[in-house]
Amino acid sequence: MSRKCSVCGKGPLAGNNVSHAHNKTRRRFDVNIQKVRMVTEDGKTVRQYVCTRCIRSGKVVKAPVNNKASLA
């Protein structure tokens, strides 16, 4: 699976691991992706992979939890 945000499209970045001796090897900076139940613009509930920045900034409206077992 490609770790990409379905809202903003943010994906992994590349950089270097730098040792104490200043040796450089390539590495990946993955995006903090969470699987979220969210409400779409037409009111449907879907599961999407979303970065935490979109969740925190309010770009994503989380769906309410329908927990019928706790109501009984």
N, C-alpha and C positions, 0 to 999 in steps of 0.2 A: 504494500500500500504506500502510495506517495503521501508523505505527511504534509498536507496542504490544507489551509483554512478554506472552508466552503463559502465564507462570507467575504473576506478581504483578499483571499488568494495568496496569502503569505506562505512561503515555502522555506525549505532549508537554505542556509547560507554556508559558505566555505571559508575556512581560515587556516591558521597554523597552530599546531602544538609547539610551544617553545620551551625547550629544556633549560636547565640551569647553565649548561654549556652553550646555549643559544643555537642548538640544533633545531631545525624546523622540519616538521612533517605535517602533511595536510590532514585536516579533520573537518567534520561537519558540525554545524550548529543547528540542531533540529528545533522546530517550532513546538511550543507547548500546546499540543492539540488534545482536546477533550471531546468525548462523545456526549452530545447534549440533546435532550428532547426540547425542540423549540417550536414556537408557533409561527407559521408563515404568514404572509400578508393577506392571503385569502382565508385564514383562520384554521388551516389544517395543522395537525401535529406531526412533525417528522423528526427523525434522528439524523443529526448532521455532525461532522467533525469540524469543530470551531476552535480557533486559538483563544487563549485566555484573555488577551487584550480586547477582543471583540465582546466577550462575555462581560468583562469588567467595565467597558465603556458604554454599555447599554445598546449596542448594535443588535444584540440577540435578545429576544423575549422568550424566557424559559416557559415551558408548558407546565401547568399545574399538575401535581401528582394526584392521580385518581386511585386512592388506596381504599378499596371497598372493604377490605378485611378489618380495618380499624373502625369502620362505621358500625359494624355489627355488635 
